[in-house]
Amino acid sequence: MKRILVALGGNALGSDPSSQRKLAVKTARALLPLIQQGNELIITHGNGPQVGIISLAFESAFSPMPFPELNAMSAGYIGYHLQEALANELRRTGGKQEVATIVTRVEVSPDDPAFLNPTKPIGPFYSRAEAEKLAKERGYVMKEDAGRGYRRVIASPKPMRILESESIRALLEAGSIVIAAGGGGVPVIKKDGLYEGIPAVIDKDFASALLASLLGADYFVILTAVDKVAINFGKPNQINLDVLKASDARKFIAAGHFHPGSMLPKIEAALSFLEANPKGAALIASLEKAEAALKGEAGTKIIL
């Protein structure tokens, strides 16, 4: 039996309840073999499209909703779809595990420099003209996202502490599958000895790496839209990597091979997990290749 933390991208879960429900079923079926093999499974997920859409809905219909609450809402609604899909797949195949979703608070530093330089994309993609209009009318900070269009960006501080980590551990050890740190968790700061939310979206890969380290995971698996990590991505001389050494990864980062809005945080998160858990293994693969990646037959394995 292995303890596996699987991090899912928010963009892979759709942008409306109907499509997300269908994609949650697809996700559950891809992850089911890992559960049937007797592994302990923790699932984390992004929330970039969803949290932005919820924010727009509140602004249009009511009044702006604070970001800590938006994060909690997105974690609950995405977690519910994954929880229901996994529970249904388990019942369909004779599994008896419980599935639990925990809205997870993650402590960040109020002095994190990220608050001065928003970089985390949220919400849908816009044309340049649409982005300029939103920036003018609503005061949004808009930036181009990996050549796919413009998106709103907000602060993305680094996670320091996961407040519900022991509750997550207890559920795992009781035999449950746990969905946690949704959207990177709800960012909170400590003020006068107490916690309060702060407007931000934590990168789910960094929060996932921290949680995987705290739980002593054997595998930290980041599932994304591509089968393997590549250098010279999208160019004629693209090279897909089966194995990526940490020393080479740092060289590729310095050379600008990994885009800040897509692959870079995944590589950095994998490295941070390995540095904290040298006996663990980090994998990056597509959802469809999750089982094969754990067998060493797909994806990219990152090693020290």
SEROTOR-665005 format. One line per field, with one value per residue: residue number from 1; chain; x, y, z of N, C-alpha, C in turn. Coordinates in steps of 0.02 Angstrom, whole numbers, plus 50000, padded with zeros to 5 digits. Each point is the difference from the previous one (the first is absolute). Layout:
# SEROTOR-665005
resi [NUM ...]
chain [A ...]
n.u [X ...]
n.v [Y ...]
n.w [Z ...]
ca.u [X ...]
ca.v [Y ...]
ca.w [Z ...]
c.u [X ...]
c.v [Y ...]
c.w [Z ...]
//
This chain:
# SEROTOR-665005
resi [1 2 3 4 5 6 7 8 9 10 11 12 13 14 15 16 17 18 19 20 21 22 23 24 25 26 27 28 29 30 31 32 33 34 35 36 37 38 39 40 41 42 43 44 45 46 47 48 49 50 51 52 53 54 55 56 57 58 59 60 61 62 63 64 65 66 67 68 69 70 71 72 73 74 75 76 77 78 79 80 81 82 83 84 85 86 87 88 89 90 91 92 93 94 95 96 97 98 99 100 101 102 103 104 105 106 107 108 109 110 111 112 113 114 115 116 117 118 119 120 121 122 123 124 125 126 127 128 129 130 131 132 133 134 135 136 137 138 139 140 141 142 143 144 145 146 147 148 149 150 151 152 153 154 155 156 157 158 159 160 161 162 163 164 165 166 167 168 169 170 171 172 173 174 175 176 177 178 179 180 181 182 183 184 185 186 187 188 189 190 191 192 193 194 195 196 197 198 199 200 201 202 203 204 205 206 207 208 209 210 211 212 213 214 215 216 217 218 219 220 221 222 223 224 225 226 227 228 229 230 231 232 233 234 235 236 237 238 239 240 241 242 243 244 245 246 247 248 249 250 251 252 253 254 255 256 257 258 259 260 261 262 263 264 265 266 267 268 269 270 271 272 273 274 275 276 277 278 279 280 281 282 283 284 285 286 287 288 289 290 291 292 293 294 295 296 297 298 299 300 301 302 303 304]
chain [A A A A A A A A A A A A A A A A A A A A A A A A A A A A A A A A A A A A A A A A A A A A A A A A A A A A A A A A A A A A A A A A A A A A A A A A A A A A A A A A A A A A A A A A A A A A A A A A A A A A A A A A A A A A A A A A A A A A A A A A A A A A A A A A A A A A A A A A A A A A A A A A A A A A A A A A A A A A A A A A A A A A A A A A A A A A A A A A A A A A A A A A A A A A A A A A A A A A A A A A A A A A A A A A A A A A A A A A A A A A A A A A A A A A A A A A A A A A A A A A A A A A A A A A A A A A A A A A A A A A A A A A A A A A A A A A A A A A A A A A A A A A A A A A A A A A A A A A A A A A A A A A]
n.u [50042 49984 50030 49948 50033 49940 50034 49937 50004 49988 50045 50021 49970 50011 49953 49960 49948 49968 50044 50000 49935 49996 50039 49960 49951 50022 50008 49941 49981 50034 49973 49945 50040 50018 49935 49983 50058 49955 50009 50034 49944 50040 49946 50039 49980 50005 49995 50053 49974 49991 50055 50028 49969 50013 50061 50002 49976 50039 50051 49978 49989 50054 50051 50060 50021 50018 50064 50010 49943 50025 50059 49968 49964 50054 50034 49946 49992 50064 50013 49942 50016 50062 49976 49950 50042 50046 49955 49974 50062 50013 49939 50011 50060 49956 50026 50031 50051 50007 49967 50049 49966 50059 49961 50056 50017 50032 50046 49997 50054 49978 50063 49966 50056 49968 49988 50063 49995 49936 49997 49956 49996 49944 49946 49955 50011 50036 49971 50047 49955 49976 50063 50014 49942 50012 50061 49971 49952 50038 50052 49982 50045 50014 50014 50044 49964 50065 49989 49960 50022 49958 50026 49953 50043 50011 50012 50059 49988 50060 49979 49983 49934 49985 49949 49971 50066 49993 49951 50036 50053 49961 49973 50061 50022 49942 50037 49991 49968 50050 49953 50058 50012 49934 50021 50040 49936 49967 50029 50037 49996 50052 49949 50043 50036 49961 49963 50016 49949 50035 49987 49994 50037 50007 50059 49956 50047 50010 49936 49993 50054 49977 49937 50024 50038 49950 49968 50061 49972 49985 49943 50028 49938 50027 49934 50018 50003 50062 50025 50043 50048 50005 50056 50008 49955 49966 50065 50027 50041 49934 50020 49965 49989 50032 50062 49990 50065 50002 50062 49975 49953 50046 50038 49952 49989 50065 49994 49948 50014 49986 49940 50005 49959 50047 50056 50021 49940 49984 50048 49989 49935 50013 50040 49953 49957 50041 50009 49934 49988 50065 49964 49967 49948 50022 49938 50010 49933 49970 49938 49995 50059 49955 49961 50007 49991 49956 49987 50013 49938 49992 49988 50015 50051 49991 50066 50026]
n.v [49940 50048 50053 50017 50056 50008 50042 50022 50017 50063 50014 49944 50042 50037 50037 49946 50000 50008 50039 50035 49990 50010 50054 50012 49978 50036 50049 49989 49990 50055 50024 49971 49985 50062 50011 49969 50032 50031 50050 50039 50036 50052 50038 50038 50063 50026 50067 50009 49958 49952 50016 50007 49945 49970 50027 49984 49941 50002 50020 49955 49952 50003 49981 50027 49937 50002 50003 50008 50035 50034 49999 50015 50045 50020 50000 50029 50041 50012 50007 50032 50030 50011 50023 50031 50024 50012 50026 50028 50017 50018 50029 50029 50005 50012 50061 50002 50031 50039 50051 50039 50057 50028 50051 50013 50022 50047 49997 50065 50029 50045 49983 49949 50003 49942 50028 50011 49935 50015 49933 49985 49966 50036 49962 50022 49980 50054 50036 50029 50010 49938 49978 50042 49978 49938 50010 50032 49955 49947 50028 49952 49956 50015 49936 49996 49946 49990 50061 49987 50059 50047 49999 50003 50038 49959 50022 49969 50012 49987 49937 50014 49993 49936 50039 49970 50004 50010 50040 50024 50001 50025 50038 50015 50007 50033 50007 50065 50015 50042 50045 50031 50056 49999 50010 49955 49991 50013 50052 49988 50052 49999 50022 50025 49950 50033 49957 50032 49999 49990 50054 49941 49970 49951 49996 49963 50009 50062 50013 49970 50032 50055 49989 49986 50052 50038 49971 50016 50032 49942 50023 50049 49995 50037 50002 50002 50049 49992 49956 50047 50012 50059 49999 50065 50005 49963 49984 50007 50030 49994 49994 49943 50009 49941 50024 50036 50008 50006 49978 49956 49984 50009 49963 49956 50004 49999 49950 49999 49935 50018 50005 50062 50005 49956 49985 50063 50021 49960 50024 50062 49985 49967 50050 50042 49960 49992 50066 50002 49962 49995 49964 50056 49998 50042 50003 50014 49996 49973 50023 49992 50028 50016 49949 50013 50063 49976 49969 50064 49996 50056 50061 50050 49964 50036 50000 49989]
n.w [50000 49958 50026 49963 49987 49975 49962 49999 49936 50020 49952 50031 50043 49946 49971 49997 50041 49942 49971 50056 50005 49935 50006 50051 49962 49948 50043 50027 49938 49987 50057 49978 49947 50014 50007 49945 49989 50038 49957 50043 49991 49988 49990 49963 49995 49940 49993 49959 49955 50047 50034 49939 49980 50058 49996 49935 50018 50054 49962 49957 50045 50039 50037 49993 49992 50064 49983 50065 49999 49949 50032 50056 49966 49966 50058 50027 49949 49992 50066 50002 49942 50023 50059 49969 49954 50045 50041 49945 49979 50062 50006 49941 50027 50048 49990 50058 49970 50053 49975 50020 50001 50006 50018 49967 50060 49965 50048 49989 49977 50043 50012 49976 49964 49999 50059 49984 49980 49986 50005 50046 49942 49995 50000 49956 49938 49988 49950 49965 49954 50009 50000 49950 49975 50018 49978 49949 49987 50012 49969 49957 50024 49936 49988 49949 49983 49997 49973 50053 50016 50019 50061 50045 50033 50051 50061 49997 50065 50025 49999 50063 50011 50002 50017 49949 49998 50065 49984 49950 50041 50047 49953 49978 50062 49995 49945 50013 49944 49997 49991 49990 50035 49992 49938 50028 50018 50056 49970 50054 50040 50040 50037 50043 49973 49959 49966 49944 49956 49944 49961 49973 49955 50042 49971 49967 49955 50021 50006 49942 49979 50031 49978 49940 50011 50023 49949 49980 49949 49975 49974 49967 49979 49953 49994 49937 49954 50020 49957 49979 50044 49972 49966 49987 50049 49956 50003 49940 50043 50010 50063 49997 50064 50000 50010 50055 49998 50066 49992 49956 50044 50046 49960 49990 50065 50013 49956 50044 50009 50063 49973 50027 49948 49986 49967 50003 50023 49950 49961 50017 49993 49944 49985 50020 49969 49948 50005 50012 49947 50014 50042 49991 49959 49953 49979 49936 49992 49947 50009 49934 50013 50046 49986 49935 50020 50042 49943 49987 49976 50035 49975 50041 50017 50054 49996 50060]
ca.u [49958 50035 49961 50008 49963 49988 49980 49964 49996 49933 49979 49979 49936 49945 49986 49930 49981 49985 50062 50043 49975 50022 50072 50013 49990 50059 50056 49989 50014 50073 50033 49973 50048 50047 49965 49989 50064 50010 50038 49968 49997 49981 49990 49997 49979 50002 49934 50007 49941 49939 49997 49989 49931 49958 50011 49963 49929 49981 50006 49945 49933 49993 50057 50061 50008 50071 50033 50000 49936 49998 50041 49963 49944 50024 50025 49943 49960 50041 50008 49936 49996 50049 49979 49943 50022 50040 49956 49959 50042 50016 49941 49988 50050 50004 50043 49965 50033 49966 50035 49987 50029 50016 50019 50064 50032 50072 50030 50050 50028 49974 50056 50022 50006 49949 49944 50019 50007 49951 50020 49959 49943 49935 49944 50004 50046 49972 50042 50036 49952 49957 50041 50011 49937 49991 50049 49978 49935 49996 50064 50035 50066 49992 50063 49995 50011 50030 49981 49931 49954 50012 49960 50010 50049 50002 50059 50006 50053 50022 49971 50046 49975 49933 49972 49962 50040 49991 49933 50008 50036 49955 49953 50037 50016 49936 49981 49964 50033 49991 50008 50021 50039 49969 50019 50059 49979 49977 50057 49987 50058 49991 49997 49987 49991 49942 50005 49949 50013 50032 49987 50054 49990 50063 50011 49982 50057 50042 49962 49999 50067 50006 49958 50031 50058 49976 49970 50049 49977 50050 49998 49967 49984 49967 49967 49992 49973 50050 50022 50067 50035 50040 50038 49984 49930 49964 50046 50020 50050 49974 50025 49962 50046 49975 50028 50029 50039 49990 50052 49983 49939 50020 50031 49946 49963 50041 50001 49934 49964 49935 49961 49977 49928 49980 50043 50049 49983 49997 50069 50024 49966 50029 50066 49993 49979 50057 50049 49973 49989 50047 49982 49939 50008 49955 49982 49956 49972 49930 49952 49989 50060 50019 50019 50061 50056 50021 50036 50060 49988 49977 50015 50069 50020 50050 50041 50054]
ca.v [50060 50063 50061 50038 50063 50017 50070 50011 50070 50028 50007 49935 49982 50036 50067 50007 49939 49943 49971 49978 49936 49948 49992 49968 49928 49977 50001 49945 49936 49996 49990 49941 49946 50014 49982 49927 49967 50003 50059 50057 50052 50069 50036 50073 50025 50072 50031 50062 50021 50000 50054 50062 50002 50014 50070 50041 49991 50041 50070 50017 49993 50027 50044 49959 49954 49996 49942 49940 49967 49973 49939 49948 49979 49960 49936 49960 49977 49953 49941 49962 49962 49946 49954 49961 49957 49946 49956 49961 49951 49948 49958 49962 49947 49961 50030 50020 50057 50064 50056 50060 50063 50046 50068 50003 50065 49998 50062 50035 50059 50064 50036 49966 50049 49987 50047 50060 49983 49947 49958 49939 50009 49973 50017 49982 50036 50058 50031 50058 50056 49985 50006 50071 50027 49977 50034 50070 50005 49966 50005 49936 49994 49951 49981 49946 49935 49947 50007 49976 50055 50038 49981 50038 49970 50026 49979 49928 49990 49931 49970 49989 49949 49976 49996 49938 49942 49942 49973 49963 49939 49956 49971 49952 49941 49966 49966 50044 50038 50069 50056 50054 50055 50019 50067 50021 50015 50069 50033 50036 50026 50002 50069 50000 49932 49970 49996 50032 49992 50055 49993 49968 49930 49964 49951 49934 49955 50012 49976 49927 49975 50007 49950 49935 49995 49993 49934 49949 49963 49963 50029 50064 49994 50058 49982 50061 49990 49969 49934 50004 50064 50009 50061 50028 49981 50030 50017 49941 49961 49980 49936 49975 49972 49944 50011 50066 50008 50065 50046 50020 50040 50069 50030 50015 50057 50060 50014 50023 49949 49986 50061 50013 49988 49931 49945 50021 49983 49927 49977 50027 49963 49933 50006 50014 49937 49954 50025 49984 49928 49970 49930 50001 50007 50051 49983 50045 49962 50016 49962 49934 49959 50000 49932 49982 50040 49969 49939 50019 49990 50062 50059 50018 49989 50049 49970 50042]
ca.w [50000 49995 50012 49938 49993 49930 49991 49937 49979 49997 49930 49975 50031 49969 50024 50020 50037 49957 49972 50055 50026 49953 50006 50065 49990 49962 50047 50048 49967 49989 50064 50033 50007 50055 50061 49999 50016 50072 50020 50032 49949 50015 49937 50003 49934 49989 49997 49964 49962 50040 50049 49962 49976 50059 50016 49951 50013 50057 49981 49953 50029 50067 50013 50003 50056 50018 49970 50042 49993 49932 50001 50036 49958 49944 50028 50017 49943 49961 50042 49998 49938 50002 50052 49975 49945 50028 50040 49954 49967 50050 50010 49938 49994 50062 50050 50060 50032 50005 49967 50039 49977 50054 49983 50034 50009 49991 50025 49959 50033 49975 49969 49940 49945 49948 50006 49962 49930 49985 49944 49995 49955 50020 49955 49929 49956 49964 49950 50027 50006 50057 50060 50013 50024 50069 50042 50009 50033 50064 50036 50000 49970 49946 49969 49952 50032 49959 49930 49989 50011 50061 50058 50061 50044 50068 50038 50012 50049 50011 50060 50056 50046 49985 50067 50009 49978 50044 49986 49938 50016 50038 49953 49959 50041 50012 49938 49954 49947 50023 49953 50045 49971 49937 49978 50038 50068 50015 50030 50062 50036 50073 50025 50073 50022 49968 49927 49959 49929 49965 49928 49962 49980 50007 49946 50026 49997 50059 50058 49995 50018 50072 50031 49987 50044 50069 50009 49983 49941 49960 49933 49987 49928 49972 49937 49960 49933 49956 50022 50028 50002 49939 49990 49933 49991 49945 49945 49961 50036 50066 50026 50057 50050 50040 50066 50007 50061 50032 49977 49932 50004 50019 49941 49952 50028 49989 49928 49979 49963 50029 50005 50069 50008 49987 50024 50050 50070 50009 50009 50064 50054 50003 50031 50071 50031 50003 50049 50066 50004 49951 49984 49959 49927 49971 49931 49963 49945 49985 50040 49971 50009 50071 50021 49963 50026 50063 49981 49964 49929 49970 50039 50016 50070 50022 50052 50026]
c.u [50044 49953 50014 49959 49997 49975 49969 49998 49928 49974 49975 49932 49941 49987 49926 49979 49988 50063 50045 49977 50022 50075 50020 49992 50059 50061 49996 50018 50075 50037 49979 50052 50050 49969 49992 50063 50017 50039 49958 50003 49977 49995 49997 49981 50008 49930 50001 49939 49939 49996 49989 49929 49952 50006 49960 49925 49976 50003 49942 49932 49992 50054 50061 50003 50075 50032 50006 49935 49993 50040 49963 49942 50024 50025 49942 49963 50040 50009 49938 49995 50048 49980 49944 50021 50040 49958 49957 50040 50018 49941 49988 50046 50010 50046 49961 50031 49953 50042 49981 50034 50010 50016 50061 50028 50075 50029 50052 50027 49969 50053 50026 50002 49949 49942 50015 50004 49953 50020 49953 49939 49937 49948 50013 50054 49964 50047 50035 49952 49954 50038 50011 49936 49988 50048 49977 49937 50000 50065 50038 50071 49995 50069 49988 50019 50023 49977 49929 49948 50017 49954 50014 50052 49995 50061 49999 50058 50017 49968 50053 49979 49929 49966 49962 50039 49989 49930 50001 50035 49954 49950 50033 50011 49937 49974 49963 50045 49985 50013 50014 50040 49973 50017 50062 49983 49976 50058 49980 50066 49985 50006 49979 49983 49942 50007 49943 50019 50031 49989 50061 49975 50068 50007 49989 50059 50046 49964 49999 50067 50011 49960 50030 50061 49979 49972 50047 49979 50057 50005 49963 49989 49961 49972 49982 49978 50050 50025 50067 50023 50044 50042 49990 49928 49968 50043 50019 50050 49978 50026 49959 50047 49967 50021 50031 50036 49991 50051 49986 49938 50017 50034 49947 49958 50038 50001 49932 49958 49929 49962 49973 49926 49979 50047 50048 49979 49996 50070 50026 49967 50028 50068 49994 49977 50059 50052 49977 49993 50046 49982 49936 50015 49949 49989 49955 49976 49930 49954 49993 50058 50020 50024 50065 50060 50026 50037 50066 49993 49977 50021 50074 50013 50054 50037 50054 50066]
c.v [50062 50058 50047 50064 50018 50072 50009 50074 50023 50005 49933 49979 50039 50067 50012 49934 49939 49967 49975 49933 49943 49987 49969 49924 49971 49996 49941 49933 49991 49985 49935 49943 50011 49980 49924 49961 50005 50060 50049 50058 50066 50035 50074 50025 50075 50027 50064 50022 50010 50060 50067 50007 50014 50073 50046 49996 50044 50074 50021 50001 50034 50053 49956 49958 49996 49935 49940 49960 49970 49936 49943 49974 49953 49932 49954 49972 49953 49936 49956 49958 49942 49946 49955 49951 49941 49951 49957 49946 49943 49954 49956 49940 49960 50027 50025 50060 50060 50053 50064 50060 50046 50068 50017 50070 49992 50067 50027 50059 50064 50042 49966 50050 49989 50050 50066 49987 49943 49961 49941 50011 49968 50019 49982 50041 50056 50021 50060 50059 49990 50009 50073 50033 49980 50035 50071 50004 49971 50002 49934 50009 49944 49986 49944 49934 49950 50002 49980 50056 50036 49977 50047 49964 50032 49971 49925 49988 49926 49973 49987 49941 49981 49983 49936 49937 49938 49970 49959 49934 49949 49965 49947 49935 49962 49966 50041 50025 50073 50050 50062 50052 50021 50072 50026 50015 50072 50036 50040 50026 50000 50073 49999 49930 49963 50002 50039 49994 50062 49990 49974 49933 49966 49951 49930 49951 50009 49976 49923 49970 50003 49946 49930 49989 49988 49930 49943 49957 49963 50029 50066 50003 50062 49981 50064 49982 49966 49935 50002 50072 50005 50063 50021 49985 50039 50020 49937 49955 49981 49931 49981 49962 49943 50008 50069 50005 50071 50051 50025 50045 50073 50036 50021 50059 50065 50020 50020 49949 49989 50065 50010 49985 49928 49949 50020 49983 49926 49972 50023 49963 49930 50001 50012 49937 49953 50023 49985 49925 49965 49929 49997 50005 50050 49983 50055 49962 50026 49956 49929 49952 49994 49931 49979 50037 49969 49934 50015 49994 50063 50058 50013 49990 50050 49972 50049 49984]
c.w [50000 50016 49941 50004 49926 49996 49931 49983 49997 49929 49972 50026 49972 50033 50017 50033 49957 49973 50056 50028 49954 50006 50067 49995 49962 50046 50048 49968 49987 50065 50035 50005 50057 50067 50004 50015 50075 50025 50040 49951 50028 49933 50015 49931 49997 49998 49958 49960 50045 50047 49965 49977 50058 50020 49953 50013 50057 49982 49956 50035 50068 50012 50005 50064 50017 49974 50046 49993 49930 49995 50034 49959 49944 50024 50017 49940 49955 50039 50000 49936 49998 50050 49977 49945 50026 50040 49955 49965 50048 50012 49939 49995 50064 50053 50060 50035 50002 49963 50038 49969 50060 49971 50043 50004 49995 50021 49951 50040 49972 49966 49937 49942 49944 50004 49963 49925 49983 49937 49988 49955 50029 49948 49927 49963 49963 49945 50032 50011 50060 50066 50019 50028 50072 50047 50015 50042 50070 50040 50004 49974 49950 49969 49951 50034 49947 49927 49984 50006 50065 50056 50058 50043 50070 50035 50013 50049 50010 50065 50053 50043 49979 50066 50014 49984 50045 49993 49936 50012 50035 49953 49955 50038 50019 49937 49950 49943 50016 49944 50043 49962 49932 49981 50036 50073 50007 50035 50063 50028 50074 50022 50073 50024 49969 49924 49967 49927 49970 49925 49962 49975 50001 49942 50027 49999 50061 50064 50000 50019 50075 50036 49991 50046 50072 50014 49984 49941 49965 49930 50001 49925 49978 49932 49963 49930 49953 50029 50036 50005 49937 50005 49927 49982 49943 49941 49962 50036 50071 50019 50061 50047 50038 50073 50001 50066 50027 49975 49930 50001 50017 49942 49949 50024 49986 49926 49973 49963 50025 50013 50070 50010 49990 50032 50056 50071 50013 50012 50068 50059 50007 50034 50075 50038 50009 50051 50071 50011 49949 49980 49958 49927 49975 49926 49971 49939 49985 50041 49975 50013 50074 50022 49967 50027 50065 49988 49963 49925 49964 50044 50008 50073 50017 50060 50023 49965]
//
